Amino acid sequence: MPSVYDTDNFTGRVNYAATVISRRGGQTRHFDTCFEMWDGVEVAVAVYRRSLKNPKLAAHIWTYLGKDMVMNNVAALKDVETRDLPARAAQSRAMSKAAADKMLEEQRRQQALP
């Protein structure tokens, strides 16, 4: 099984997070990572949408995730079909990586100045 630390493993991170929440598992480093790969918004929305059909997940989701933040993200992605969330997540990761790379390059440039 691919790791939650694999940035391209969106579905695996959604599955892992949903399983932890459903089973009332611990909020471990693995669990946190599910939302820290530059696509946490999409992961949270996918987990929420899954909770609409999974009573165990629905019963515990707000113990693990911030309701206001998730619901704001659900509203923002209301026009994105669930099947399209992995592609949207890939776009978010690419945009965030590009922004981080640009910031690092700017820092390197400033450090190189006399």
N, C-alpha and C positions, 0 to 999 in steps of 0.2 A: 504494500500500500504506500503510495507517495506520502511524503511528509507534509505536515502543515507549514513547514518552513520553506517549502517549494513555492515560489511566488506564482507559478502558473497553475497551482493546484487549488483553484477557487472552489470547485465542487467538494474537494476533500475537506477544506476548511469549514464550509457550510455544514457538511455531514458531521464533522467532529464537534463543532459548536452545538449543533442541534442535539446530538447524542448526550453531551455533557449536561446540557440544560434539562433534557427530558429525564435523565437519571439522577438529577440533583447532585452532579459530581462537583469536584473541587475546581476552583478558579485557578488553574495552574498556569505555568509559563506557556504550555502548549495551547491552552484555551485562549489566553490573551493574544497569542500570535495570530489566531484566526482573524483578528480584527486589526492587525498591525502591518499588513502587507500592502498598504496604499490602496486597498479596496475594501476597507472595513465598512463603508456605507453600504456597498452592494452585498457584502456578507450578512450584515444585520438585516437588511431588507429581505434577503432570501430566507433567513431563519424566521423572520416574522411571518412571511407568506406561508412558510411550511407550518407554522404554528396554527394557522387558520384551519388546517385539516388534521392536526395532531393534538388531541386533548392534553396529553402529558406535557408536551412542549408548551402549549398555551398556559397550562397551570403554573409554570415556573419561569417563563421568559422574563418577566419584569423583576425577578429577583437577580437576574444576571445582566440585563441590559437596561439602559436608561430609556424609559418609555417616551419622554418628550423628544429626545434626540432621534430615537428610532422612528417615531411617528412623523416627525418633520422630514426625515429621509424617505419614508414611505410615500409621503405626499409629493416630494420632489421627483421621485422615480415612478409616479403613478402611470405614466405613459410607456414605461419600459416593461415589456412582457417578461415574465419569469424566465422563459427560455433564452431571452436575450441578456440576462444579467451577467453571465460569464464574459460575453464580449464587452459589455459596458465596464466590467471590472478590469479587463485587460486595458481598456482605454484609460481608466483612472490610474492604473499602475504606470502606464507609459508616460502620462502627463506628469505625474508626481516625480517619476525618476528624472524626467527631463528638467523639471524645476529644481530638483536637488542637485543634479549635475551642473546646472547653470550657476547655482549659488556657490557650490564648491569651487568652480572655476574662477568665479569672481573673488572668492577668498584667497585662492592661490595667487591670483594676479595682484591683489592688494598686499599680500605678504612679500611678494617679489619686488615691490617698490622700495627704493632707498629711503 
